[in-house]
Amino acid sequence: MLNGFKEFIMKGNVIDLAVAVIVGGAFGAVVNALVNSVLMPFIAGLTGSPDFNSFLLWNFNGNEVAFGVLLTAIVNFLLIASAIYFVVVTPMNHLIARRNRRLGINKEEEAVDPQIALLTEIRDTLQARNRM
């Protein structure tokens, strides 16, 4: 039983997952700092408020409806997503493409599954018969 546990722990994917969680947590702090210290103050300078929480706030049968809180969450999500895309994804894709060009690696076309090819051929044949 202990040998099985040892094998499980020593598998590469468990170690990779642990490293990914730790690096992801550290990277989350960087993204949050970018959004909270750079992008949100910029938006606050444009709109005059650090968030939209008081936007479209009304009372409905004694319950407070705060549409602005949802709007703030949506804006924060879009800011975080755009920060990750433009600061991480785009440069990383550029670096990978540059490395692949330098190494002469060409992107290969994926092989078509024979079952998908057969089904496509059957579909095309049936469509051709229906047109006649």
Secondary structure, DSSP 4 states (H G I P E B T S, - for coil): -HHHHHHHHHSHHHHHHHHHHHHHHHHHHHHHHHIIIIIHHHHHHHHSSS-STTTTEEEETTEEEEHHHHHHHHHHHHHHHHHHIIIIIHHHHHHHHHHHHHHTPPPPPPPPPHHHHHHHHHHHHHHHHHH-
